[in-house]
Amino acid sequence: MNYIWEILLRARAGGVPDQELFFAQAKECSPWYEQSFPCLNEDTVTGPVVEINSLYRFSAVFQELLHEMGDSEYLRFLFDAAVHVLAAQETMMGLSKRDFYVQKLRRDLLAGEFCGSVAQTVQAFSDDRQRGVASLLLMQYETGSSLLMYRKALTYFYPDAMLYQLKAHPEQLLLYLGLTDADRQTVQMLEDLFLPLQYQVRIFWTKHFGVWDVEASLVMDEIEIY
């Protein structure tokens, strides 16, 4: 971890918000590194003050500012703001327009923009899972709400899930998960975010329902009655 963008990403991974970091020019620093941690192999960022060598890559930006800084509190805060802008820009370099939208949707999910219960569920996911849900949401915005989108979201979390649609009543769905440890909050979140309003779903958590003429589904003590 050497560059300011790495510091920012490592802090985020550790649950430290950007605004809780205060970048400051190190009084003593190596000319060969941008970070100025006491240990060169430091792999965590706790803040709040993060000392750096801003002249390592940005001497053209900061040389005059550092010369004038002295004990000026205003210039110290200006320095911090400038480093935050540079670091944030670097973390987004190489991001596609789609990546940017996914990040925005992820923040909205975590902030409760889609409802408090969804936010609580998503907050318990890993970063990869959070991005996965946000990506599925973006796909839904692009293609529209549909049963296919709900099925795609289901199988992202539960690859072996089976979703049935009744011929006589197409708006009624039967969902078989076959899991004793399926998280009910996750299943509810998927329904809230991806199931079109005209559908109702009945969930079979552990045992499949019996299907006439399908012997594998007609094993005694292994089926539920629908």
Residue pairs with C-beta under 8 A, 6 or more apart in sequence:
1 7
1 10
1 35
1 42
1 43
1 45
2 33
2 34
2 35
3 34
3 35
3 57
3 90
4 23
4 34
4 35
4 52
4 83
4 86
4 87
4 90
5 87
5 90
5 91
6 35
7 21
7 35
7 45
7 50
7 52
7 87
8 18
8 21
8 87
8 88
8 91
9 91
10 43
10 44
10 45
11 18
11 20
11 21
11 45
11 47
12 18
13 127
14 44
14 45
14 46
16 45
16 46
16 47
18 84
18 88
20 47
20 48
21 45
21 47
21 48
21 50
21 84
22 47
22 48
22 49
22 50
22 80
23 50
23 51
23 52
23 79
23 80
23 83
23 84
23 87
24 49
24 50
24 51
24 52
24 76
24 79
24 80
25 51
25 52
25 53
25 54
25 62
25 66
25 69
25 79
26 36
26 51
26 52
26 53
27 51
28 36
29 36
29 51
29 52
29 53
30 36
30 53
31 53
31 55
31 56
32 56
33 40
33 53
33 56
34 52
34 53
34 54
34 56
34 57
35 42
35 52
35 53
36 51
36 52
36 53
37 51
52 83
54 61
54 62
54 66
54 79
54 83
55 62
55 63
55 66
58 86
61 82
61 86
62 79
62 82
65 75
65 78
65 79
65 82
66 79
68 75
69 75
69 76
69 79
92 100
95 103
98 138
101 138
102 131
102 134
102 135
102 138
103 134
105 134
105 137
105 138
106 130
106 131
106 133
106 134
108 114
109 118
109 119
109 122
109 130
109 133
109 134
109 137
110 119
110 122
110 123
110 130
111 119
112 118
112 119
113 119
114 192
114 193
115 192
117 185
117 188
117 189
117 192
118 189
118 192
118 193
120 185
121 185
121 186
121 188
121 189
122 130
122 133
122 189
124 185
125 133
132 156
133 153
133 189
133 193
136 149
136 152
136 153
136 156
136 193
136 194
137 193
139 149
139 152
140 149
140 193
140 194
143 149
145 194
145 196
146 196
147 163
147 165
147 173
147 196
147 199
149 194
150 163
150 190
150 191
150 194
150 195
150 196
150 199
151 163
153 190
153 193
153 194
154 161
154 163
154 175
154 190
154 194
155 161
157 186
157 190
158 177
158 179
158 182
160 177
160 178
161 175
161 176
161 177
161 178
162 175
162 176
162 178
162 208
163 173
163 174
163 175
163 176
164 173
164 174
164 175
164 176
165 172
165 173
165 174
166 172
166 173
166 174
171 198
171 199
171 200
172 199
172 200
172 201
172 202
173 199
173 200
173 201
173 202
174 201
174 202
174 204
174 209
174 226
175 201
175 202
175 203
175 204
176 204
176 208
176 209
177 187
177 203
177 204
177 205
177 206
178 204
178 205
178 206
178 207
178 208
179 205
179 206
180 205
180 206
182 205
187 203
191 201
195 201
202 226
204 224
207 222
207 223
207 224
208 217
208 222
208 223
208 224
209 217
209 223
209 224
209 225
209 226
210 217
210 218
210 223
210 224
210 225
210 226
211 217
211 218
212 218
217 223
